[in-house]
Every structure is written in C-alpha cells, then in structure tokens.
Amino acid sequence: MKIKLLVEDTVYRSELLAEHGLALWVEYNEETFLFDTGQGKVILHNAEKLNVNLDSITKVFLSHGHYDHTGGLEKVLSVNSEVHVYGHPELFIPKYSNQNGELSKKGSEIAKSDIKNFTPVTETVEVTEGVWIIGEVPNSSEFEKFNPDYKRHINKRDTDLITDEFKDDQTVFFETSQGLVILLGCSHAGVVNILEYIKEFTNGQKIHAIIGGMHLISADEGRIKKTVDYLATLDFDLLVPLHCTGFTAVKAMKEAFGERVLIQQTGHKLEIAD
C-alpha cells in the first residue's frame, strides 16, 4: 500500500505547492484511489510533479462537503470524467462558518449533477475488497461536541440555517496485514467518536495507522489532552496528523508518542505492507 500526500497545508519541496486542504493518493491491491481533492488550486500541478496519473484513479472518496476537501473534484473530473465518486448525499448542502459574527461560505461548489458516477453512502460499506467507507458516526464521546459556529442549510430547498452535525463526515479505512489504515478528512464528527465506531464495527481489529485531519486546531488544552489520552489506549503503530489537526495538538501527540508520530507534508510518501 502506498500513500502520497498530494495536497496538504504545508510543503517541503520547492517544486510543489501547498494550500489549506487535503488530498491523498492511495495505491492498494493494484487499484488507485483519491481521498479528498483539496481546494483545487494545486492538485493538477502537484499530481504532475509527483507522477500521479489522475486518469488512472478508479474511485474518489469525499470525506465531507467543505471546499478544502471537494474543491479539486472539478479538476479531477476534467481529466477523469468516468471516475466513481463516493460520499454522503448531504455533502452537497450549502455550509457556512461563523467568523467574528459574519457567515463565510465553506461548502462545495460542485453539484451532484456534475458527477457522472456518484454513489451515495450513508451506512458503512465495503466498496471493494478490503476498502471500507464508514457511515454516519454516533456521538459517543462526552467531550466532542458540535461547534455551533458551523452552519448548514436544512436541505437543498430550505435556506434556514441549523448547526451542522456533519452527518456527511466520513472516514475510509483499509485492511492490511499490519492492521487497519484509517484515513481522516477533518474528523468533524470527532476523532474519538470515529475511532470508537471503527473499533466497534471491526470487533476491535488492530489499528496500524491513523492518517489525516483531526480538527483540533481551535481546541482547548483540555480537549487536546483528552484526545491524546484516548489515543494512548489504542495499540496503533503510526499516527500522521495532517491539515486541520493544529500545531498544539501535533506537539502534544509527538510528546506523548514519540517516533510513532510522523510529521508529513505535501509530497511525502508512505509505504505500508498490504
């Protein structure tokens, strides 16, 4: 299994570009996938520089409906219009965030009708052998609550705003010989909620790697500590915090888990035995 960081908030190579967003290219069992697509400003450039052939990707997984994860889909479809796209049907509903009393658009600009092959996912499903998308995540953690500053329309027709409970927040995991490899978009549903759900669904299968955004960038020290304490209860081998995890949380994870935490940027590649 190979994973390339196609889009991430930081970059270490001069010929690559960074943006606030996430896109991971994955090669697994002789098939290639894309997990999220970034904002769309750098994905084609970075794909060329990293020798990623977007036309060969068979499936795109969208973690949720925010622009920094779905914005590059139009660019991907421009070179691979037949690719199969998977995501929660509510990811197309307009989304916003409240920033200093003003609403800012955060939703996807692409419409469902723009996607030739879209498969809605609301329940956990194995999309191909060893590759799973989890469905709607129950809120089981006592300290992971929905942020009222994140808003969404009730539906596509009704423009009234409600707190976004991120039913569309989805995670993908892969079965490997070393354990599960879990890819997180932003973990708006709560990283503890997500991991607990996966543990329960898989009957406690070994977790090898946890990779992606954990949305702790604005979390207080108490929540970060509780998250790190929870992670300490898991028998994981590798933790790769990306994107919206936040420097303070990454620092706490590195201090707690040492070499098991990898600091990765745009252009880095991970290899994991299938």
Rosetta blueprint (number, residue, H / E / L):
1 M L
2 K E
3 I E
4 K E
5 L E
6 L E
7 V E
8 E L
9 D L
10 T L
11 V E
12 Y L
13 R L
14 S L
15 E L
16 L L
17 L L
18 A L
19 E L
20 H L
21 G L
22 L L
23 A E
24 L E
25 W E
26 V E
27 E E
28 Y E
29 N L
30 E L
31 E E
32 T E
33 F E
34 L E
35 F E
36 D L
37 T L
38 G L
39 Q L
40 G L
41 K L
42 V L
43 I H
44 L H
45 H H
46 N H
47 A H
48 E H
49 K H
50 L L
51 N L
52 V L
53 N L
54 L H
55 D H
56 S H
57 I L
58 T L
59 K E
60 V E
61 F E
62 L L
63 S L
64 H L
65 G L
66 H E
67 Y H
68 D H
69 H H
70 T H
71 G L
72 G L
73 L H
74 E H
75 K H
76 V H
77 L H
78 S H
79 V H
80 N L
81 S L
82 E L
83 V L
84 H E
85 V E
86 Y E
87 G E
88 H L
89 P H
90 E H
91 L H
92 F H
93 I L
94 P L
95 K E
96 Y E
97 S E
98 N E
99 Q E
100 N L
101 G L
102 E E
103 L E
104 S E
105 K E
106 K L
107 G E
108 S L
109 E L
110 I L
111 A L
112 K H
113 S H
114 D H
115 I L
116 K L
117 N E
118 F E
119 T E
120 P E
121 V L
122 T L
123 E L
124 T L
125 V E
126 E E
127 V E
128 T E
129 E L
130 G L
131 V E
132 W E
133 I E
134 I L
135 G L
136 E L
137 V L
138 P L
139 N L
140 S L
141 S L
142 E L
143 F L
144 E L
145 K L
146 F L
147 N L
148 P L
149 D L
150 Y E
151 K E
152 R E
153 H E
154 I L
155 N L
156 K L
157 R L
158 D L
159 T L
160 D L
161 L E
162 I E
163 T E
164 D L
165 E L
166 F L
167 K L
168 D L
169 D L
170 Q L
171 T L
172 V E
173 F E
174 F E
175 E E
176 T E
177 S L
178 Q L
179 G E
180 L E
181 V E
182 I E
183 L E
184 L E
185 G L
186 C L
187 S L
188 H L
189 A L
190 G L
191 V H
192 V H
193 N H
194 I H
195 L H
196 E H
197 Y H
198 I H
199 K H
200 E H
201 F H
202 T L
203 N L
204 G L
205 Q L
206 K L
207 I E
208 H E
209 A E
210 I E
211 I E
212 G E
213 G E
214 M L
215 H L
216 L L
217 I L
218 S L
219 A L
220 D L
221 E H
222 G H
223 R H
224 I H
225 K H
226 K H
227 T H
228 V H
229 D H
230 Y H
231 L H
232 A L
233 T L
234 L L
235 D L
236 F L
237 D L
238 L E
239 L E
240 V E
241 P E
242 L E
243 H H
244 C H
245 T H
246 G L
247 F H
248 T H
249 A H
250 V H
251 K H
252 A H
253 M H
254 K H
255 E H
256 A H
257 F H
258 G H
259 E H
260 R H
261 V E
262 L L
263 I L
264 Q L
265 Q L
266 T E
267 G L
268 H L
269 K E
270 L E
271 E E
272 I L
273 A L
274 D L
